Amino acid sequence: MENLRRLLFAFSVFVLAALIFAWWRHGREGGYGVINLLKGEKPGPAALTMPKKPKIAPDELPLLSRLNDEFAKISAVVLPSVVSVTTKTVRPGPMSWHPLYGLIGQREQIVPGLGSGVIVSKEGHVVTNYHVIEGVQAADIQITTNDNKKYLTLILGYNKERDIALLKIDSPRVDFPALSFANSDDARVGQIVLAVGNPFGLSGTVTQGIISARDRHLSDSQYDYLQTDTVINPGNSGGPLVNIRGEIIGINVAIYRGDETVSAWQGVGLAVPSNQAKTVVDDIQAKLKESEKQTAGVSSATGKGYLGLEVSSEPVEIDPVWGTSRRGALVTDIGANSPAAEAGLRQGDVVTKFQGMAFRSPADLLQIIRTQPPGSEVKLEVIRNNKMGDIIARLGARPDATP
């Protein structure tokens, strides 16, 4: 009996303490608790009181507020001049040469490409990277402006070594919003810049950073690059790097990657200095004026050798039984009255060696030809109609080569 009384007393003390705590908590927090339950009150919706004012008023940070507005102003000025450059490349399927069945190939594939560009004239001239349009016909290039209008494109010229190309929007308009070139010799380390482009197809993307360094080398080329920490990703290629006045200080060209397996931003981007890009544009315009062909492709490559043949971009795998190189170049077209035609080369021939030397790719074969002096007599090893033979050709001078 005594134990029962002790238990009841302990329970009473516990209940009393709980009620006192609930009353105290209810008074401090204003929530629903035991007191509300005993009063017969029903629980209501949870209170949600959001602040009506920011912690810091704009007039308390005048410099940052002004900087915020000015970045927005620069972006609004630059964005209408930045375009998206989309391409379509037809890539032949894998091919191989079999001693019994000859050339065997699979269905061709359509490979899409994406880059950026910047309008530099009111007539619609667009500067981009050469690698954005490399190997693509003008009919397979489309330019989309910031207002989402799509245009056909003309290729006016390019400089492969400097990775700059000049395009022309195929339109009678003469009121395109254009940006001017800044003097990149005046670029300073630490200078604020903005990169504008279409990374991963996200059009109209603006990122802000600084010029991290000057005179950077992407390879053993003699040309220099501007280094920047603005976010540059695939798709930004060809877009402008602009200064705080909205002038082009560089053309974004690459992401520096120490690890080839990483394709995203790592804090290091490279851009062609604006002075070099403008020099390429001026050279192309001068050649166009001389030739009076506003739609002709102009190359500033330095080689002069010429055969007049076109080859597939994909190499042909050669069966080892032929006892020659493992890769060849499929001839897809022969220019009329060209040195290749005079030598007897035909469409469908597979070139396996040049002057007894193998090459890694069709592009390498073309590059070797371009570096040879005109008038040179060369020997090409060719597979035709399941037979191998040699063809002797005399190189001509490339029509667009500088005298």
C-alpha positions in Angstrom: 0.0 0.0 0.0 2.8 2.3 0.9 4.5 1.6 -2.5 1.3 2.5 -4.3 1.1 5.8 -2.6 4.7 6.6 -3.5 4.0 5.8 -7.1 0.9 8.0 -7.2 2.8 10.9 -5.6 5.7 10.6 -8.1 3.3 10.5 -11.0 1.4 13.6 -9.7 4.7 15.5 -9.4 5.7 14.5 -13.0 2.3 15.6 -14.4 2.5 18.9 -12.5 6.0 19.5 -13.8 4.9 18.7 -17.4 2.0 21.1 -17.2 4.2 23.9 -15.7 6.8 23.4 -18.5 4.1 23.4 -21.2 2.6 26.6 -19.9 6.0 28.2 -19.7 6.9 27.1 -23.3 3.5 28.2 -24.6 4.0 31.6 -23.3 7.5 31.9 -24.8 7.0 30.3 -28.3 3.3 30.9 -29.0 2.9 27.5 -30.5 0.3 24.8 -30.0 0.9 22.7 -26.8 -0.7 20.8 -23.9 -2.4 23.9 -22.5 -4.1 24.5 -25.9 -5.2 20.9 -25.9 -6.7 21.1 -22.4 -8.5 24.3 -23.4 -10.1 22.4 -26.3 -8.4 24.6 -28.9 -7.8 23.1 -32.4 -4.3 23.4 -33.9 -4.1 26.1 -36.6 -1.7 26.6 -39.5 2.0 27.0 -38.7 3.0 30.6 -38.6 5.2 31.9 -41.5 6.5 35.4 -41.1 9.1 36.4 -43.7 11.2 39.6 -43.4 10.0 42.5 -45.5 13.4 44.2 -45.8 16.9 43.1 -46.7 19.5 42.9 -44.0 21.6 45.5 -45.9 20.0 48.4 -47.8 21.3 49.3 -51.2 22.4 52.8 -50.1 24.6 51.1 -47.4 26.9 49.6 -50.2 26.9 52.2 -52.9 30.1 51.0 -54.7 28.9 47.4 -54.9 25.4 48.5 -56.0 26.9 50.6 -58.7 29.2 47.8 -59.8 26.3 45.4 -59.9 24.4 47.8 -62.2 27.4 48.3 -64.5 28.0 44.6 -65.0 24.4 44.2 -66.0 24.7 47.2 -68.4 27.8 45.7 -70.1 26.0 42.3 -70.5 23.0 44.0 -72.0 25.2 45.9 -74.5 27.3 42.8 -75.5 24.7 40.0 -75.7 22.9 41.2 -78.9 26.3 40.9 -80.8 27.0 37.3 -79.8 25.8 34.5 -82.0 25.5 30.8 -81.9 27.3 28.9 -84.8 25.9 25.4 -85.4 27.4 23.0 -88.0 26.6 19.7 -89.6 29.3 17.4 -90.8 28.7 14.3 -92.8 31.1 11.7 -91.7 31.5 8.5 -93.7 31.2 5.2 -91.8 34.3 3.1 -91.1 35.8 1.7 -94.3 38.3 -1.0 -95.0 39.9 -2.5 -98.1 39.5 -6.2 -98.5 41.5 -8.1 -101.2 38.3 -9.9 -102.4 35.5 -7.4 -101.9 37.4 -4.1 -102.4 36.3 -1.1 -100.4 33.7 -1.8 -97.8 32.1 1.0 -95.8 29.2 1.5 -93.4 26.4 4.1 -93.5 27.6 7.7 -93.1 26.9 9.6 -89.9 25.8 13.2 -89.4 27.9 14.9 -86.7 26.5 18.1 -85.2 28.9 20.9 -84.0 28.4 23.9 -81.8 30.4 27.1 -81.3 30.0 30.8 -80.7 30.8 33.9 -82.7 30.7 37.7 -82.5 29.3 40.2 -85.0 32.0 42.8 -86.0 30.2 44.8 -88.6 26.7 46.3 -89.2 26.6 44.2 -92.4 26.8 41.0 -90.5 30.4 39.9 -90.6 31.0 37.3 -87.8 34.4 36.3 -86.3 34.7 32.8 -84.8 37.3 30.0 -84.4 38.4 28.2 -87.5 38.1 24.8 -85.7 34.3 25.5 -85.3 33.8 25.4 -89.0 36.7 23.2 -90.1 35.7 20.7 -92.8 32.2 22.1 -93.0 30.5 23.4 -96.1 28.9 26.8 -95.9 25.5 25.3 -96.6 25.9 23.2 -93.4 26.6 26.3 -91.2 23.8 28.1 -89.4 24.1 31.3 -87.4 21.5 32.1 -84.7 21.4 35.6 -83.4 20.6 36.6 -79.8 17.0 37.3 -80.8 16.7 33.7 -82.0 16.6 34.4 -85.7 18.4 31.9 -87.9 20.5 32.7 -91.0 22.4 31.0 -93.7 26.1 31.7 -93.8 28.9 32.5 -96.2 32.5 31.5 -95.4 34.7 34.5 -96.4 38.0 33.1 -95.2 40.1 31.8 -92.4 43.6 31.4 -90.9 44.1 27.9 -89.7 47.3 28.6 -87.8 45.7 31.4 -85.8 42.4 29.6 -85.5 40.3 32.5 -86.7 37.6 32.5 -89.4 35.5 35.2 -90.9 31.8 34.4 -91.8 29.1 36.6 -93.3 25.4 36.4 -92.3 23.5 35.8 -95.6 21.1 38.7 -95.2 20.6 42.1 -96.8 20.4 43.7 -93.3 22.9 46.5 -92.6 21.9 47.2 -89.0 23.4 44.2 -87.1 24.6 45.1 -83.6 28.4 45.0 -83.8 31.2 45.2 -81.3 34.5 46.9 -81.9 38.0 45.5 -81.4 40.1 46.8 -78.4 43.9 47.1 -78.5 45.0 43.8 -76.9 48.5 45.2 -76.5 47.1 47.3 -73.7 45.6 44.3 -71.9 46.8 44.1 -68.3 47.0 41.2 -65.9 44.1 41.6 -63.4 41.9 43.5 -65.8 38.2 42.7 -65.5 36.8 40.8 -68.6 33.6 39.0 -69.5 33.3 35.9 -71.7 30.1 35.6 -73.7 29.0 32.5 -75.6 27.0 29.3 -75.8 28.6 26.7 -73.5 26.9 23.3 -73.9 24.3 25.0 -76.1 23.2 27.4 -73.3 22.9 30.5 -75.4 23.6 34.0 -74.1 25.8 32.9 -71.2 27.9 35.6 -69.6 30.8 34.8 -67.1 33.0 37.3 -65.4 36.7 37.1 -64.4 40.0 38.7 -65.0 43.0 38.4 -67.4 45.2 36.0 -65.5 48.3 36.2 -67.7 49.5 37.3 -71.1 51.8 35.6 -73.7 50.7 32.1 -73.0 51.5 29.3 -75.5 49.1 26.6 -76.2 51.7 24.6 -78.1 55.1 25.3 -79.7 53.4 27.8 -82.0 54.9 31.3 -82.2 51.5 32.8 -81.4 50.6 34.0 -77.9 47.3 33.7 -76.0 45.6 35.7 -73.3 44.9 33.6 -70.2 41.6 34.2 -68.3 39.8 32.7 -65.4 36.3 33.4 -66.8 34.3 30.2 -67.1 35.0 28.8 -70.7 33.4 25.5 -71.6 32.8 23.6 -74.9 30.6 25.8 -77.0 32.3 29.0 -75.9 34.8 28.7 -78.8 34.6 31.7 -81.1 32.8 33.9 -78.6 34.2 37.2 -77.5 36.2 38.1 -74.4 35.2 41.7 -73.7 36.6 44.5 -71.5 34.5 46.8 -69.3 33.8 49.0 -72.3 32.2 46.2 -74.2 35.1 45.9 -76.7 36.5 42.7 -78.0 39.8 42.0 -76.2 40.1 38.4 -77.4 38.4 35.5 -79.1 37.9 32.6 -76.7 39.6 29.6 -78.2 40.3 26.8 -75.7 40.1 25.4 -72.3 43.6 24.5 -71.0 43.4 20.8 -69.8 46.2 19.1 -68.0 44.0 16.0 -67.9 42.6 15.1 -71.3 39.8 13.1 -69.7 38.4 16.4 -68.1 36.3 18.5 -70.5 34.8 21.0 -68.0 36.1 24.3 -66.8 39.2 24.2 -64.6 39.8 27.9 -64.1 42.1 28.3 -67.0 40.9 29.6 -70.4 42.7 30.9 -73.4 41.8 33.5 -76.0 43.3 34.8 -79.2 44.3 38.5 -78.6 42.1 40.9 -80.5 44.9 42.5 -82.5 45.8 39.1 -84.0 42.1 38.4 -84.8 41.7 41.8 -86.4 44.8 41.2 -88.5 43.3 38.0 -89.9 40.0 39.8 -90.7 41.8 42.6 -92.4 43.9 40.2 -94.5 40.9 38.3 -95.6 39.0 41.5 -96.5 42.0 42.6 -98.6 42.2 39.4 -100.5 38.5 39.5 -101.1 38.7 43.0 -102.6 41.6 41.9 -104.8 39.7 38.9 -106.1 36.3 40.6 -106.2 34.7 37.4 -105.0 32.8 38.2 -101.8 31.9 34.5 -101.1 35.2 32.9 -102.0 36.9 30.9 -99.3 40.4 32.4 -98.6 43.0 30.4 -96.8 46.2 32.0 -95.3 48.0 28.7 -95.3 51.7 29.1 -96.3 52.1 26.0 -98.5 51.9 26.3 -102.3 51.9 22.7 -103.6 48.7 21.6 -105.3 47.3 18.4 -106.9 43.6 19.3 -107.1 42.1 16.3 -105.3 39.6 16.0 -102.5 39.8 13.1 -100.0 37.4 11.7 -97.3 38.1 13.1 -93.9 38.1 9.5 -92.4 41.1 7.2 -93.2 40.6 3.9 -95.0 41.9 0.9 -93.0 44.2 -1.2 -95.3 44.3 -5.0 -94.9 47.8 -6.1 -94.0 47.9 -8.5 -97.0 48.6 -5.6 -99.2 52.0 -5.1 -97.6 51.7 -1.3 -97.5 50.7 1.3 -94.9 47.8 0.4 -92.6 45.9 3.6 -93.5 45.0 5.3 -96.8 43.1 8.3 -98.1 40.0 7.8 -100.3 39.9 10.2 -103.3 36.3 11.7 -103.4 36.8 14.2 -106.2 39.3 15.4 -108.8 39.4 19.0 -110.0 39.0 19.5 -113.7 42.3 20.1 -115.6 44.1 19.8 -112.3 47.6 18.1 -111.9 45.8 15.1 -110.3 43.5 14.7 -113.4 46.5 15.1 -115.8 48.4 12.4 -113.8 45.5 10.0 -114.1 44.2 9.9 -110.6 40.5 9.0 -110.3 37.6 9.3 -107.9 37.6 6.1 -105.8 41.3 5.7 -105.7 42.9 5.0 -102.3 46.3 6.7 -101.8 48.4 4.7 -99.4 51.8 6.4 -99.7 53.3 9.8 -100.9 56.9 9.7 -102.1 57.2 6.3 -100.5 56.1 7.6 -97.1 53.0 6.6 -95.1 50.8 9.2 -93.4 48.6 9.1 -90.4 45.4 10.6 -91.8 44.0 12.1 -95.0 44.5 15.6 -93.5 48.2 14.8 -93.1 48.4 13.8 -96.8 46.9 17.1 -97.8 49.3 19.0 -95.6 52.3 17.2 -97.0 51.2 18.1 -100.6 50.7 21.8 -99.6 54.3 22.0 -98.2 55.9 20.7 -101.5 57.2 23.2 -104.0 55.2 23.6 -107.2 56.7 21.8 -110.2 57.9 18.9 -108.1 57.5 15.4 -109.5 55.9 13.1 -106.9 55.0 9.4 -106.7 51.8 8.2 -105.1 51.1 4.6 -104.3 47.5 3.9 -105.2 45.0 1.0 -104.8 42.5 1.0 -107.7 40.0 -1.8 -108.7 41.7 -4.2 -106.3 45.1 -3.5 -107.8 48.1 -1.6 -106.5 50.2 0.7 -108.6 52.2 3.9 -108.7 51.1 7.2 -110.2 53.6 10.0 -111.1 52.2 13.5 -110.8 53.7 17.0 -111.2 52.6 19.5 -108.5 51.1 22.7 -109.6 50.8 26.0 -107.6 47.8 26.2 -105.4 45.4 28.8 -106.9 44.9 30.8 -103.7 48.6 30.7 -102.6 50.3 34.0 -102.1 52.9 34.6 -104.9 
